Amino acid sequence: MSQKIVAGIDIGGTKIAVALENQAGGRVADRRFPTDVARGPEKIVDEILRAIEEMLAETGAALGAVGIGCPGPIDIERGLVLSPTNLPGWIDFPLVELVEKRFGVPVVLDNDANAAALGEYFFGAGRGFRDLFYVTISTGIGGAIVCEGRIHHGVQAGAGEVGHTIVDPHGTACRCGARGCLETIASGTGIARRMRERLAAQNGGNVENYRRITAETVVEAVRSDNATARAVWDETIEFLAIGLGNAITIVAPQAVVIGGGVAAAGELLLGPLREAIGKNVTMLPIEKVEILKATLGSESGVCGALILGKSALERGQNVR
């Protein structure tokens, strides 16, 4: 294969996706595997890079650039992963430097929510909109702002972090150091934790007795009309509507695209969320803001990482 290809890496707190793509947009190869954060960043990154090397060897492709989406906070200028709440041990980790040394090609790093937002903007639910606010609700909650095809980064790539806006000042302590962040309540982790706590309080047991409960099992229980699950879900909607309503009021996007595992609940989430946001947003015509489910699913992050890689390849230099 004479044409150079790009690699896209989507690093998450629970899973990693890696893909190779040619400049025409054709997928050459891909791999997925669990993150297993207990191994630490060096071993995780080594597995990622070995996966790319194996795919290159299998396909005979020549690598031209690499794009990476990784949970923030990150330092785009220095190519560092600083201290993500769902990647313990990744402290000032020189991710870009390691990848550059391994492959000798341009590498660009961005926040994982920013990468997913680019994927949805160009190939998913965001197609046709001038600007959008993207939010992913899974292990944590991430957000991103896309304006005319470009990410608005802000200071230290921190723009759009709706998951760490405070919606309950007296709420649960967040791993970021604040208290009452939206992520502590409405992320998949937060939903499961609150369900466990309610069941333990109701039944007089220990929270650990309910450790198998996940956000997915809560959604299933809501569909089965379980009263406790319904109370947890209604509270989730209430606080999501506060956080996203604030984001809409500040950004005034044409669309809000919601991705991540919790978005798999579909209209069980989106229907009441649209109604609740409509009551919270009063400074702009909310009917002009589309609230949509992401359409790329687990592909949004790696698609965005490939877009980042292509931007580096086209410029012929590292775009950090």
N, C-alpha and C positions, 0 to 999 in steps of 0.2 A: 504494500500500500504506500504510494509515493506521497499522497497528501497527508499533511500533519493533522492529527486529531487532538481533541482536548479531553481532559479528565475532569469530572465533577465529583466532589466529595461532600456529602451531607452528613455532618456529625451531630448526633442527638444524644440525649441522656440515656436512651434505652436501645437505640439502633443506629447503624451506620449504613448508608447507601453510597456506592461508588459506581460510576458509569463512564464509558468512553463513547465519544460521538464525533462524527466527521463534520467538516465545515458546512456541509449541506443539510445538517440536522439529522442524519441517520444514526441510530443507536448501533454501536459496534459490539459492545459487551457491557454487562453490569453484574454487580455482586451486592449482596446484603448480608449483614451479620450483626449479632448483638454487640452493644458497646462494652458491657461488663466493666463498669467504671472502677471496680476494685483493683483492676490490673495496673492502673496508673496511665498517664498520658504517653509515656515512651513506648510501652508495649502496644497500646491501642494504635498509635500512629504507625508503628512498624508493621502491624497487620494490614492497615490500610494501604501502605505503600507496596507491600509484598503482593497484595491483591491486584494493584495496578500493574506491577511488573509481570505478574502471571498472565493477565489479560492481554498485555502488549505482546508477550511471547506467543500466546495462543493465536492471536489475530495477525501478527506480523506488522502491526501498526507502529508508526513513529509519533511519539508524543511531542506536541507543540506548546502546550500550556496547561495549567491546572487552576481550577476555580474551587474555592472551599467555602461552605457555609458552616458556621460553628456558633454555638450559643455564646452570647455576650455576658459580661462586657469584654470587648476586644479592643486592641489598638491597631487600627488599619495601617497607620503610617509605619509602625515598627513591626507589623506582622505578628503581634503577640496575642495569645489568649490570656486574659488577665485573671479572672476568678469566677467562672460561671457557677451558679448555685447548683446546677444539676450535673456538673463535672468536677467533683471534688479532687483536689490535687493539681488542677490545671492553673497554677499560679505563675503569671508572667511567662507562660510557656511559648517558646519560639517556634511556633508551628510553621510559619512560612519559610523560615531559614532551613528547617529540617527537610522540607519538601524540595526546596530549591537545590540544596546540596545533593539530594538523592537523584534528581532528574536533570538538573541543569537547564531548566526552562522557566519562563515567567510564571509566577504564582500570584493569585489575588485572593485575599481573605475578606469575608464579610460576615456579618451577623446572620445566623441561620434563618431568622424570620425575614430579613431583607432578601435573602436568596429565594425563599419560598414565595415571597411577594412578587419577585421578578418572574418566577415560573408561572404564577397565576395571571400576572398582568399580560404576558406575551402569549401564553398557551392555554390558559384556563379561564376561570370565571371572570377575570378582569379584562378580557379582550373587549375592545371597543370603548372603554372608558378612558378619559384623559388622565384622571388621577384616582387613587384609591387608598383606603386604609386597610391593611391586612392584619389579621390577628390569628394566631395559632393557639389552640387550647388543647394541651396534651399533658405531659408530665408537669410542665410549667405553662406560663402564658407569655408569648412573645408578640411583638407588634412591629409594623413597618409602614412607612409612608412612601408611596410612589407618585411622583409628579411628572407627567409627560414622559414616562419611560425611564425616569432616573430616580434612584433612591435618595431621599433626603436623609442625610446622616446625622447632622447636628454635631455637638461636641462629643468626641470619642465614640462616634457611631452609635450614640445613645438615643437618637430620636425614635419615637414610636413605642417605647417600652411601657405599654399600657398595663402589663402584668405587675409592674412595680409602682403603679399609682395607688395611693392610699384611699381605700373606700370605706374602711372601718377603723378609725384611729385607736379604738380600744380592742381591736381584734388580735388574732394570733400573730406571734412574732414570725417574721419572714427570714429566710436564710440570707437575704440581702442586707439585713441589719435594721430594716424598718419594721413597723408593726401595722397589720391590717391591710397589706397589699392585696390587690385583686387576685393574684396568683395563689395566695394562701386559702382563699375561699372557693374560687371557681375553676381552678385547674383540675385535671383528672385526679391528681394527688389530693387536692383539697376536698373535692367532692367525696372521694372514698374515705378520707379521714373523718369528715363530718358525719358520714353515715355510720361509721364504726362507733364514734363517740355517742351518737344518739341511741344506737342499739344497746350499747353497754349501759347507758344511763337508764334506759327503759327496763332492761332485764337484770340489772344488778351484777353483770359480769365484768370481765376485764376486756379492755379494748383489743388486746392481743387475741382474744377468742374469735375476733371477726377479721383477722388479718387477710383473709382471702378475698374480702370485698374489694372490688375495683369500681372505677367510674362506669365501666361497661355493665357490671352487675346492678349498679344503681339504676341505670337507664332501663335495663330489663325489668326491674322491679316497678319502676314508674309505669311502664307499659302494662304491667299486670295490676295496676291500681293499688300498689302497696302504699299505705298512708304515710309511713315514715320516709320512704323514698320520695314520695311526692312533696313532702315538706322540705327535704333537702334540695330537691330539684327546683322548687319554687324560689327558695332562697338563693340558689345559684343564678337563676334568671334575674332576680332582683338586683344582685350585685354586679352581674355582667352588664345590665342595662345602665347602671350608674357609671361604670368604667368606660364602656363604649359610648355612652351618651356624652360623657365629657370629651372623649376623643373626637367625636363627630362635631361637637360645638367648637372645638379648637381648630380642627383641620378642615372642616366642611368638605369632605370628599364626595365624589359622585357615587362611590360605592364602598361598602365595607364587605370584605371577603373573609369568611371565617373558615379556617382549616384546623387540622389536628384531629386526634382521636375522638375528642368529645363532639366534634362537629358531625361525626357519623350518626348521631342521634337525629339528624335531619330536621324535619319540621317540628318534632317534639321540642327541639331547642329554638329553631328560628322563628316559629310562629309566635309563641309568647314573648320571645325576645324583641321582635319587631314592635309588638304592641307596647311593651314596657319602655323601650327606647323612645317611642313616639310620645309618651307622656313626659319623658325627661328632657327632651330636646325642644326648646322653645324659641331659640334665637335664629333659626333658619327653617325653611320648609322641609321637614323630614321626609315628606313624600317624594322629594327629589333625590333622596339618598337610597340607593339599592342596598339591601342587606342580603347577601348571598352566601351559599355554601361553596367552598372551594371545590373545584371539579377534578383536580389532578391527584387528590388523595395523598398517599405517601410519596408520590413522584414529584410534588411541587418543589421540595428542597433541592433534590438532585438536579432537576431541570434548571432551577435558578443558578446552581453552582456551575452547570455547563455554560450558561449565559455569561457568567463571570469569567470563566476560562476562555471563552471565545473573544471577549473584550480584550483580554490580555494578549491573545494570539494576534488579533487584528492590529493592535498597536505595536506589536513586536517588542514589547518591553514590559517590565513589571509595572502594574498600574496602581500600586499601593500609594 
